[in-house]
Amino acid sequence: MQVQDQLSNANSCHLSTLVLHQMAIERVILAMRERLHEPLALEDMADIAHLSPYHFSRVFHRLIGVPPGEFLGALRLDAAKRLLLTTSMSVTDICFEVGYTSLGSFTTRFTQLVGMPPRQLRQVADDFAMPNLESLPGPGTYTFCHAPYRGCFFGQVMAPCPFRGLIFVGLFPKPIPQGRPSDCTLLSAPGWYFMKALPDGCYYVLAAAIPLPAEPRAYHLPGTGLLVGMSQGPLFISNGKVNGCPDVTLRSPRLTDPPIVVAFPFI
């Protein structure tokens, strides 16, 4: 009985610590969003979390999947992308608005992680037309075989309620949708997706869905019904064999979700 009590107390303490850590990380992310234009060092974030810098960095990485500095950088580029697509602000003004002090550094980083230069993104968005959903894969599209090609795999996108719209599914080397995906596909509704053969490595499946009749820029704005999803863990491809679960369940975005930096759906 005493051993059971000790185990129960240990589990309660562990759960309490997890809750406190989650609350601390959420405080920091809120501060990041409110202070994008300010320098925010690791020590500043650790102070907000009431943790030492080393402990904070470990906790953040464990709970979110990426280091705090990388998450902050993604938030800044996501905000820049939103301003480019929803305002008439100049690229220079946006650069300083999201905390960069060098236009050259901002443009280089934006191009690397969003997938195209800022001015090109604006032009592409102006000329963009939503794909014809009838031409995209939907439920029942694929016929399965018992001997899939090496390195290729099928996965399933699921949703908690009926959904029809544009679903982007991409493979990324980190649990954050930034940079050009290793492979990607578009669906018109939840169902099976297919990824072609990929080099050996570690990949994360990330999905984002815009319901129709939303305008392509709309997912940057609150209350537009954007859904997101990520695989339970990484997929490992080795010698053409795929290990891990490639399935994704769509849901509403959470505060702690890494932002969608890649220029979906324009990419």
TORKEVO-587778 format. One record per residue (C-alpha): residue number from 1; residue in three letters; x negated, y negated, z negated. Coordinates in Angstrom, 1 decimal. Layout:
REM residues N
rec pos = NUM	code = ALA	x = X	y = Y	z = Z $
...
This chain:
REM residues 267
rec pos = 1	code = MET	x = 0.0	y = 0.0	z = 0.0 $
rec pos = 2	code = GLN	x = -2.8	y = -2.4	z = -0.9 $
rec pos = 3	code = VAL	x = -4.5	y = -1.7	z = 2.5 $
rec pos = 4	code = GLN	x = -1.3	y = -2.4	z = 4.3 $
rec pos = 5	code = ASP	x = -0.9	y = -5.7	z = 2.5 $
rec pos = 6	code = GLN	x = -4.5	y = -6.7	z = 3.4 $
rec pos = 7	code = LEU	x = -3.8	y = -5.9	z = 7.0 $
rec pos = 8	code = SER	x = -0.6	y = -7.8	z = 7.0 $
rec pos = 9	code = ASN	x = -2.3	y = -10.8	z = 5.4 $
rec pos = 10	code = ALA	x = -5.1	y = -10.6	z = 7.9 $
rec pos = 11	code = ASN	x = -2.7	y = -10.5	z = 10.8 $
rec pos = 12	code = SER	x = -0.8	y = -13.5	z = 9.4 $
rec pos = 13	code = CYS	x = -4.0	y = -15.5	z = 9.0 $
rec pos = 14	code = HIS	x = -5.0	y = -14.6	z = 12.6 $
rec pos = 15	code = LEU	x = -1.6	y = -15.7	z = 13.9 $
rec pos = 16	code = SER	x = -1.8	y = -18.9	z = 11.9 $
rec pos = 17	code = THR	x = -5.2	y = -19.7	z = 13.3 $
rec pos = 18	code = LEU	x = -4.0	y = -19.1	z = 16.9 $
rec pos = 19	code = VAL	x = -1.1	y = -21.5	z = 16.4 $
rec pos = 20	code = LEU	x = -3.3	y = -24.2	z = 14.9 $
rec pos = 21	code = HIS	x = -5.8	y = -23.8	z = 17.8 $
rec pos = 22	code = GLN	x = -3.0	y = -24.0	z = 20.3 $
rec pos = 23	code = MET	x = -1.7	y = -27.2	z = 18.7 $
rec pos = 24	code = ALA	x = -5.2	y = -28.6	z = 18.7 $
rec pos = 25	code = ILE	x = -5.8	y = -27.9	z = 22.3 $
rec pos = 26	code = GLU	x = -2.4	y = -29.4	z = 23.3 $
rec pos = 27	code = ARG	x = -3.3	y = -32.6	z = 21.4 $
rec pos = 28	code = VAL	x = -6.5	y = -32.8	z = 23.4 $
rec pos = 29	code = ILE	x = -4.8	y = -32.2	z = 26.7 $
rec pos = 30	code = LEU	x = -2.3	y = -34.9	z = 25.9 $
rec pos = 31	code = ALA	x = -5.2	y = -37.3	z = 25.1 $
rec pos = 32	code = MET	x = -6.9	y = -36.4	z = 28.3 $
rec pos = 33	code = ARG	x = -3.8	y = -37.2	z = 30.3 $
rec pos = 34	code = GLU	x = -3.3	y = -40.5	z = 28.5 $
rec pos = 35	code = ARG	x = -7.0	y = -41.6	z = 28.9 $
rec pos = 36	code = LEU	x = -8.0	y = -40.4	z = 32.3 $
rec pos = 37	code = HIS	x = -9.6	y = -43.8	z = 33.1 $
rec pos = 38	code = GLU	x = -11.8	y = -43.7	z = 29.9 $
rec pos = 39	code = PRO	x = -15.0	y = -41.7	z = 29.3 $
rec pos = 40	code = LEU	x = -14.1	y = -38.7	z = 27.1 $
rec pos = 41	code = ALA	x = -17.1	y = -36.8	z = 25.9 $
rec pos = 42	code = LEU	x = -17.0	y = -33.3	z = 24.3 $
rec pos = 43	code = GLU	x = -17.5	y = -34.9	z = 20.9 $
rec pos = 44	code = ASP	x = -14.5	y = -37.2	z = 21.4 $
rec pos = 45	code = MET	x = -12.3	y = -34.2	z = 22.4 $
rec pos = 46	code = ALA	x = -13.6	y = -32.2	z = 19.4 $
rec pos = 47	code = ASP	x = -12.7	y = -35.0	z = 17.0 $
rec pos = 48	code = ILE	x = -9.2	y = -35.0	z = 18.4 $
rec pos = 49	code = ALA	x = -9.0	y = -31.3	z = 17.8 $
rec pos = 50	code = HIS	x = -10.5	y = -31.6	z = 14.3 $
rec pos = 51	code = LEU	x = -13.1	y = -28.9	z = 15.3 $
rec pos = 52	code = SER	x = -16.9	y = -29.0	z = 15.8 $
rec pos = 53	code = PRO	x = -17.9	y = -29.5	z = 19.4 $
rec pos = 54	code = TYR	x = -19.3	y = -26.0	z = 19.7 $
rec pos = 55	code = HIS	x = -16.2	y = -24.4	z = 18.2 $
rec pos = 56	code = PHE	x = -13.8	y = -26.6	z = 20.1 $
rec pos = 57	code = SER	x = -15.5	y = -25.7	z = 23.5 $
rec pos = 58	code = ARG	x = -15.2	y = -22.0	z = 22.7 $
rec pos = 59	code = VAL	x = -11.6	y = -22.2	z = 21.6 $
rec pos = 60	code = PHE	x = -10.6	y = -24.3	z = 24.6 $
rec pos = 61	code = HIS	x = -12.3	y = -22.0	z = 27.1 $
rec pos = 62	code = ARG	x = -10.8	y = -18.9	z = 25.5 $
rec pos = 63	code = LEU	x = -7.2	y = -20.3	z = 25.5 $
rec pos = 64	code = ILE	x = -7.2	y = -22.2	z = 28.8 $
rec pos = 65	code = GLY	x = -9.7	y = -20.2	z = 30.8 $
rec pos = 66	code = VAL	x = -12.0	y = -23.0	z = 31.8 $
rec pos = 67	code = PRO	x = -14.3	y = -25.4	z = 29.9 $
rec pos = 68	code = PRO	x = -12.7	y = -28.7	z = 28.6 $
rec pos = 69	code = GLY	x = -14.9	y = -30.8	z = 30.9 $
rec pos = 70	code = GLU	x = -13.8	y = -28.9	z = 34.0 $
rec pos = 71	code = PHE	x = -10.2	y = -29.2	z = 32.9 $
rec pos = 72	code = LEU	x = -10.5	y = -32.9	z = 32.5 $
rec pos = 73	code = GLY	x = -12.2	y = -33.3	z = 35.9 $
rec pos = 74	code = ALA	x = -9.3	y = -31.3	z = 37.4 $
rec pos = 75	code = LEU	x = -6.7	y = -33.6	z = 35.7 $
rec pos = 76	code = ARG	x = -8.5	y = -36.6	z = 37.1 $
rec pos = 77	code = LEU	x = -8.5	y = -35.3	z = 40.7 $
rec pos = 78	code = ASP	x = -4.9	y = -34.1	z = 40.4 $
rec pos = 79	code = ALA	x = -3.9	y = -37.6	z = 39.3 $
rec pos = 80	code = ALA	x = -5.9	y = -39.1	z = 42.2 $
rec pos = 81	code = LYS	x = -4.1	y = -36.8	z = 44.6 $
rec pos = 82	code = ARG	x = -0.7	y = -37.8	z = 43.2 $
rec pos = 83	code = LEU	x = -1.5	y = -41.5	z = 43.5 $
rec pos = 84	code = LEU	x = -2.7	y = -41.0	z = 47.1 $
rec pos = 85	code = LEU	x = 0.5	y = -39.3	z = 48.0 $
rec pos = 86	code = THR	x = 3.1	y = -41.3	z = 46.1 $
rec pos = 87	code = THR	x = 1.7	y = -44.9	z = 46.1 $
rec pos = 88	code = SER	x = 0.0	y = -47.3	z = 48.5 $
rec pos = 89	code = MET	x = -3.0	y = -47.9	z = 46.2 $
rec pos = 90	code = SER	x = -6.3	y = -48.1	z = 47.9 $
rec pos = 91	code = VAL	x = -8.8	y = -45.2	z = 47.6 $
rec pos = 92	code = THR	x = -11.2	y = -47.5	z = 45.7 $
rec pos = 93	code = ASP	x = -8.5	y = -48.5	z = 43.2 $
rec pos = 94	code = ILE	x = -7.5	y = -44.9	z = 42.7 $
rec pos = 95	code = CYS	x = -11.1	y = -43.9	z = 42.1 $
rec pos = 96	code = PHE	x = -11.5	y = -46.3	z = 39.2 $
rec pos = 97	code = GLU	x = -7.9	y = -45.6	z = 37.9 $
rec pos = 98	code = VAL	x = -8.8	y = -42.0	z = 37.2 $
rec pos = 99	code = GLY	x = -12.1	y = -42.6	z = 35.5 $
rec pos = 100	code = TYR	x = -14.7	y = -42.5	z = 38.3 $
rec pos = 101	code = THR	x = -17.3	y = -45.3	z = 38.4 $
rec pos = 102	code = SER	x = -18.7	y = -44.4	z = 41.9 $
rec pos = 103	code = LEU	x = -16.6	y = -44.3	z = 45.0 $
rec pos = 104	code = GLY	x = -19.2	y = -42.0	z = 46.7 $
rec pos = 105	code = SER	x = -19.1	y = -39.5	z = 43.8 $
rec pos = 106	code = PHE	x = -15.3	y = -39.6	z = 43.7 $
rec pos = 107	code = THR	x = -15.0	y = -39.0	z = 47.4 $
rec pos = 108	code = THR	x = -17.5	y = -36.1	z = 47.4 $
rec pos = 109	code = ARG	x = -15.9	y = -34.4	z = 44.4 $
rec pos = 110	code = PHE	x = -12.4	y = -34.9	z = 45.8 $
rec pos = 111	code = THR	x = -13.3	y = -33.4	z = 49.1 $
rec pos = 112	code = GLN	x = -14.9	y = -30.4	z = 47.5 $
rec pos = 113	code = LEU	x = -12.1	y = -29.5	z = 45.1 $
rec pos = 114	code = VAL	x = -8.9	y = -30.9	z = 46.8 $
rec pos = 115	code = GLY	x = -10.0	y = -29.5	z = 50.2 $
rec pos = 116	code = MET	x = -10.2	y = -32.7	z = 52.3 $
rec pos = 117	code = PRO	x = -11.3	y = -36.4	z = 51.9 $
rec pos = 118	code = PRO	x = -8.8	y = -38.8	z = 50.3 $
rec pos = 119	code = ARG	x = -7.9	y = -40.7	z = 53.4 $
rec pos = 120	code = GLN	x = -7.5	y = -37.5	z = 55.5 $
rec pos = 121	code = LEU	x = -5.1	y = -36.1	z = 52.8 $
rec pos = 122	code = ARG	x = -2.9	y = -39.2	z = 53.2 $
rec pos = 123	code = GLN	x = -2.9	y = -38.9	z = 57.0 $
rec pos = 124	code = VAL	x = -2.2	y = -35.1	z = 56.9 $
rec pos = 125	code = ALA	x = 0.7	y = -35.7	z = 54.4 $
rec pos = 126	code = ASP	x = 2.2	y = -38.4	z = 56.7 $
rec pos = 127	code = ASP	x = 2.2	y = -36.0	z = 59.7 $
rec pos = 128	code = PHE	x = 3.1	y = -32.9	z = 57.8 $
rec pos = 129	code = ALA	x = 6.2	y = -30.9	z = 58.6 $
rec pos = 130	code = MET	x = 7.5	y = -28.1	z = 56.3 $
rec pos = 131	code = PRO	x = 7.0	y = -24.6	z = 57.9 $
rec pos = 132	code = ASN	x = 10.1	y = -22.9	z = 59.3 $
rec pos = 133	code = LEU	x = 10.9	y = -20.5	z = 56.4 $
rec pos = 134	code = GLU	x = 12.4	y = -18.0	z = 58.8 $
rec pos = 135	code = SER	x = 8.8	y = -17.5	z = 60.2 $
rec pos = 136	code = LEU	x = 7.3	y = -16.8	z = 56.8 $
rec pos = 137	code = PRO	x = 7.1	y = -13.4	z = 55.1 $
rec pos = 138	code = GLY	x = 10.0	y = -12.6	z = 52.8 $
rec pos = 139	code = PRO	x = 11.3	y = -9.6	z = 50.8 $
rec pos = 140	code = GLY	x = 11.1	y = -6.4	z = 52.8 $
rec pos = 141	code = THR	x = 8.5	y = -7.8	z = 55.3 $
rec pos = 142	code = TYR	x = 5.8	y = -5.2	z = 54.7 $
rec pos = 143	code = THR	x = 5.7	y = -1.5	z = 55.4 $
rec pos = 144	code = PHE	x = 3.3	y = 0.2	z = 53.0 $
rec pos = 145	code = CYS	x = 0.9	y = 3.0	z = 53.7 $
rec pos = 146	code = HIS	x = -1.0	y = 5.3	z = 51.4 $
rec pos = 147	code = ALA	x = -4.5	y = 4.3	z = 52.7 $
rec pos = 148	code = PRO	x = -4.8	y = 0.5	z = 52.5 $
rec pos = 149	code = TYR	x = -7.8	y = -1.1	z = 54.2 $
rec pos = 150	code = ARG	x = -10.9	y = -1.5	z = 52.0 $
rec pos = 151	code = GLY	x = -10.7	y = -4.7	z = 50.0 $
rec pos = 152	code = CYS	x = -7.1	y = -5.5	z = 51.1 $
rec pos = 153	code = PHE	x = -4.3	y = -5.4	z = 48.7 $
rec pos = 154	code = PHE	x = -0.6	y = -6.1	z = 48.2 $
rec pos = 155	code = GLY	x = 0.9	y = -8.0	z = 45.3 $
rec pos = 156	code = GLN	x = 4.3	y = -9.1	z = 44.2 $
rec pos = 157	code = VAL	x = 5.6	y = -12.6	z = 43.4 $
rec pos = 158	code = MET	x = 8.5	y = -12.5	z = 41.0 $
rec pos = 159	code = ALA	x = 10.9	y = -15.2	z = 39.8 $
rec pos = 160	code = PRO	x = 13.2	y = -15.2	z = 36.8 $
rec pos = 161	code = CYS	x = 16.1	y = -16.5	z = 39.0 $
rec pos = 162	code = PRO	x = 17.0	y = -16.6	z = 42.7 $
rec pos = 163	code = PHE	x = 14.6	y = -18.8	z = 44.6 $
rec pos = 164	code = ARG	x = 14.2	y = -19.9	z = 48.1 $
rec pos = 165	code = GLY	x = 11.5	y = -22.4	z = 49.2 $
rec pos = 166	code = LEU	x = 7.8	y = -22.6	z = 50.0 $
rec pos = 167	code = ILE	x = 5.7	y = -20.3	z = 47.9 $
rec pos = 168	code = PHE	x = 1.9	y = -20.7	z = 48.2 $
rec pos = 169	code = VAL	x = -0.2	y = -17.7	z = 46.9 $
rec pos = 170	code = GLY	x = -4.0	y = -18.2	z = 46.8 $
rec pos = 171	code = LEU	x = -7.0	y = -16.4	z = 45.5 $
rec pos = 172	code = PHE	x = -9.5	y = -18.5	z = 43.6 $
rec pos = 173	code = PRO	x = -12.8	y = -17.6	z = 41.9 $
rec pos = 174	code = LYS	x = -11.7	y = -19.3	z = 38.6 $
rec pos = 175	code = PRO	x = -8.3	y = -19.5	z = 36.9 $
rec pos = 176	code = ILE	x = -7.8	y = -23.0	z = 38.2 $
rec pos = 177	code = PRO	x = -6.5	y = -23.8	z = 41.8 $
rec pos = 178	code = GLN	x = -9.3	y = -26.0	z = 43.1 $
rec pos = 179	code = GLY	x = -11.4	y = -25.9	z = 46.2 $
rec pos = 180	code = ARG	x = -10.4	y = -24.0	z = 49.3 $
rec pos = 181	code = PRO	x = -9.0	y = -20.6	z = 48.3 $
rec pos = 182	code = SER	x = -10.8	y = -17.4	z = 49.3 $
rec pos = 183	code = ASP	x = -7.6	y = -16.4	z = 51.0 $
rec pos = 184	code = CYS	x = -4.0	y = -17.6	z = 50.9 $
rec pos = 185	code = THR	x = -0.6	y = -16.9	z = 52.3 $
rec pos = 186	code = LEU	x = 2.9	y = -18.5	z = 52.3 $
rec pos = 187	code = LEU	x = 6.2	y = -16.9	z = 51.5 $
rec pos = 188	code = SER	x = 9.8	y = -18.0	z = 51.8 $
rec pos = 189	code = ALA	x = 11.1	y = -16.2	z = 48.8 $
rec pos = 190	code = PRO	x = 9.8	y = -14.0	z = 46.0 $
rec pos = 191	code = GLY	x = 8.6	y = -10.6	z = 47.2 $
rec pos = 192	code = TRP	x = 5.5	y = -8.8	z = 48.4 $
rec pos = 193	code = TYR	x = 2.4	y = -10.6	z = 49.7 $
rec pos = 194	code = PHE	x = -0.7	y = -9.3	z = 51.5 $
rec pos = 195	code = MET	x = -4.3	y = -10.4	z = 51.2 $
rec pos = 196	code = LYS	x = -6.9	y = -9.4	z = 53.8 $
rec pos = 197	code = ALA	x = -10.2	y = -7.8	z = 53.0 $
rec pos = 198	code = LEU	x = -12.4	y = -9.9	z = 50.7 $
rec pos = 199	code = PRO	x = -16.1	y = -9.7	z = 49.6 $
rec pos = 200	code = ASP	x = -16.8	y = -8.0	z = 46.3 $
rec pos = 201	code = GLY	x = -16.2	y = -10.4	z = 43.4 $
rec pos = 202	code = CYS	x = -13.9	y = -11.7	z = 40.8 $
rec pos = 203	code = TYR	x = -10.6	y = -13.5	z = 41.9 $
rec pos = 204	code = TYR	x = -7.6	y = -15.0	z = 40.3 $
rec pos = 205	code = VAL	x = -4.1	y = -15.0	z = 41.9 $
rec pos = 206	code = LEU	x = -2.4	y = -18.3	z = 41.6 $
rec pos = 207	code = ALA	x = 1.0	y = -19.2	z = 43.0 $
rec pos = 208	code = ALA	x = 3.0	y = -22.4	z = 43.3 $
rec pos = 209	code = ALA	x = 6.5	y = -22.8	z = 44.7 $
rec pos = 210	code = ILE	x = 8.5	y = -25.8	z = 45.9 $
rec pos = 211	code = PRO	x = 12.3	y = -25.2	z = 46.1 $
rec pos = 212	code = LEU	x = 14.1	y = -26.4	z = 49.2 $
rec pos = 213	code = PRO	x = 15.1	y = -29.0	z = 50.2 $
rec pos = 214	code = ALA	x = 12.3	y = -30.7	z = 48.4 $
rec pos = 215	code = GLU	x = 10.0	y = -33.0	z = 50.3 $
rec pos = 216	code = PRO	x = 6.3	y = -31.7	z = 50.4 $
rec pos = 217	code = ARG	x = 5.0	y = -34.5	z = 48.3 $
rec pos = 218	code = ALA	x = 7.8	y = -34.0	z = 45.7 $
rec pos = 219	code = TYR	x = 6.0	y = -31.4	z = 43.6 $
rec pos = 220	code = HIS	x = 3.7	y = -34.2	z = 42.3 $
rec pos = 221	code = LEU	x = 6.7	y = -35.8	z = 40.6 $
rec pos = 222	code = PRO	x = 8.5	y = -34.6	z = 37.4 $
rec pos = 223	code = GLY	x = 11.8	y = -32.8	z = 37.6 $
rec pos = 224	code = THR	x = 11.5	y = -31.5	z = 41.1 $
rec pos = 225	code = GLY	x = 11.7	y = -27.8	z = 40.2 $
rec pos = 226	code = LEU	x = 8.1	y = -26.8	z = 40.9 $
rec pos = 227	code = LEU	x = 7.3	y = -23.3	z = 39.7 $
rec pos = 228	code = VAL	x = 3.8	y = -21.9	z = 39.0 $
rec pos = 229	code = GLY	x = 2.4	y = -18.5	z = 38.2 $
rec pos = 230	code = MET	x = -1.0	y = -16.8	z = 37.6 $
rec pos = 231	code = SER	x = -2.1	y = -13.2	z = 37.5 $
rec pos = 232	code = GLN	x = -2.4	y = -11.7	z = 34.0 $
rec pos = 233	code = GLY	x = -6.2	y = -11.5	z = 34.4 $
rec pos = 234	code = PRO	x = -8.8	y = -11.4	z = 37.1 $
rec pos = 235	code = LEU	x = -9.0	y = -9.0	z = 40.0 $
rec pos = 236	code = PHE	x = -12.3	y = -7.3	z = 40.6 $
rec pos = 237	code = ILE	x = -13.2	y = -6.1	z = 44.1 $
rec pos = 238	code = SER	x = -16.1	y = -3.7	z = 44.3 $
rec pos = 239	code = ASN	x = -17.0	y = -1.5	z = 47.2 $
rec pos = 240	code = GLY	x = -13.6	y = -2.2	z = 48.8 $
rec pos = 241	code = LYS	x = -11.7	y = -1.1	z = 45.7 $
rec pos = 242	code = VAL	x = -9.4	y = -3.5	z = 43.8 $
rec pos = 243	code = ASN	x = -9.0	y = -3.4	z = 40.1 $
rec pos = 244	code = GLY	x = -6.5	y = -5.5	z = 38.2 $
rec pos = 245	code = CYS	x = -2.9	y = -6.4	z = 38.5 $
rec pos = 246	code = PRO	x = -2.2	y = -8.8	z = 41.5 $
rec pos = 247	code = ASP	x = 1.4	y = -9.5	z = 40.5 $
rec pos = 248	code = VAL	x = 2.6	y = -13.0	z = 39.6 $
rec pos = 249	code = THR	x = 5.7	y = -14.2	z = 37.9 $
rec pos = 250	code = LEU	x = 6.8	y = -17.8	z = 38.7 $
rec pos = 251	code = ARG	x = 7.8	y = -20.1	z = 35.8 $
rec pos = 252	code = SER	x = 8.1	y = -23.7	z = 34.9 $
rec pos = 253	code = PRO	x = 4.7	y = -25.5	z = 34.4 $
rec pos = 254	code = ARG	x = 3.3	y = -25.8	z = 30.9 $
rec pos = 255	code = LEU	x = 1.1	y = -28.5	z = 29.3 $
rec pos = 256	code = THR	x = -1.8	y = -26.1	z = 29.1 $
rec pos = 257	code = ASP	x = -1.7	y = -25.0	z = 32.7 $
rec pos = 258	code = PRO	x = -4.7	y = -26.1	z = 34.7 $
rec pos = 259	code = PRO	x = -3.5	y = -28.6	z = 37.3 $
rec pos = 260	code = ILE	x = -3.1	y = -27.7	z = 41.0 $
rec pos = 261	code = VAL	x = -6.0	y = -29.6	z = 42.4 $
rec pos = 262	code = VAL	x = -6.1	y = -28.0	z = 45.9 $
rec pos = 263	code = ALA	x = -4.0	y = -29.9	z = 48.5 $
rec pos = 264	code = PHE	x = -1.0	y = -27.5	z = 48.5 $
rec pos = 265	code = PRO	x = 0.9	y = -27.3	z = 50.7 $
rec pos = 266	code = PHE	x = -1.1	y = -29.4	z = 53.2 $
rec pos = 267	code = ILE	x = -4.2	y = -27.2	z = 53.1 $
